[in-house]
C-alpha cells in the first residue's frame, strides 16, 4: 500500500495565497477590508458577483501575516 499523495496540501509554515469561494453563490471573493487589533489581523472578503451579499471573515495571528 502506498501513502496518500499530499503534494496538493498547503504548507502551514509559509503564507499561501489562494482564491476564496463565496459561501452564498460559489463565486470568487476578493479582500474588502483589513483591521489589525490585539495582535491579530482580521480580513474581510466580499463576493465579486453582482447582487450577491456573501462575505467571509478570517482572523490571523500578526506573526502569520507578511504584508
C-alpha positions as CSV (number, residue, x, y, z in Angstrom):
1,X,0.0,0.0,0.0
2,X,1.3,3.4,-1.0
3,X,1.0,6.5,1.2
4,X,-1.6,9.1,0.0
5,X,-0.4,12.0,-2.2
6,X,-0.1,15.1,-0.1
7,X,1.6,17.3,-2.7
8,X,-1.6,19.4,-3.1
9,X,-1.9,20.3,0.6
10,X,-0.9,23.7,1.9
11,X,2.2,24.1,3.9
12,X,1.3,25.9,7.2
13,X,4.8,27.2,7.6
14,X,4.5,29.7,4.8
15,X,2.0,32.3,3.6
16,X,-0.1,30.8,0.8
17,X,-2.4,32.9,-1.4
18,X,-5.5,31.2,-2.6
19,X,-8.8,32.1,-4.0
20,X,-11.8,32.1,-1.7
21,X,-15.2,30.9,-2.8
22,X,-18.4,32.7,-1.7
23,X,-20.4,30.7,0.8
24,X,-23.6,32.0,-0.8
25,X,-23.1,31.5,-4.5
26,X,-19.7,29.9,-5.0
27,X,-18.2,32.9,-7.0
28,X,-14.7,34.2,-6.3
29,X,-14.1,36.6,-3.4
30,X,-11.7,39.5,-3.0
31,X,-10.2,41.2,0.0
32,X,-12.5,44.0,1.0
33,X,-11.1,45.3,4.3
34,X,-8.3,44.6,6.8
35,X,-8.2,45.5,10.5
36,X,-5.3,45.0,13.0
37,X,-6.4,44.6,16.6
38,X,-4.9,43.0,19.7
39,X,-2.1,41.2,17.9
40,X,-4.4,39.7,15.2
41,X,-5.3,40.7,11.7
42,X,-9.0,40.5,10.6
43,X,-9.5,40.2,6.9
44,X,-13.0,40.7,5.3
45,X,-13.6,39.2,1.9
46,X,-16.6,40.2,-0.3
47,X,-18.2,38.3,-3.2
48,X,-17.4,39.5,-6.7
49,X,-20.8,38.6,-8.2
50,X,-23.2,41.5,-8.8
51,X,-26.1,41.4,-6.4
52,X,-24.6,38.8,-4.0
53,X,-24.0,39.8,-0.4
54,X,-21.8,36.9,0.6
55,X,-18.9,37.8,2.9
56,X,-16.2,35.9,4.8
57,X,-14.0,36.9,7.8
58,X,-10.7,35.4,8.6
59,X,-8.6,36.0,11.7
60,X,-4.8,35.5,11.7
61,X,-2.1,36.0,14.3
62,X,0.0,39.0,13.5
63,X,3.1,36.8,13.1
64,X,1.4,34.8,10.3
65,X,0.9,37.9,8.1
66,X,3.7,39.1,5.9
67,X,2.0,42.2,4.4
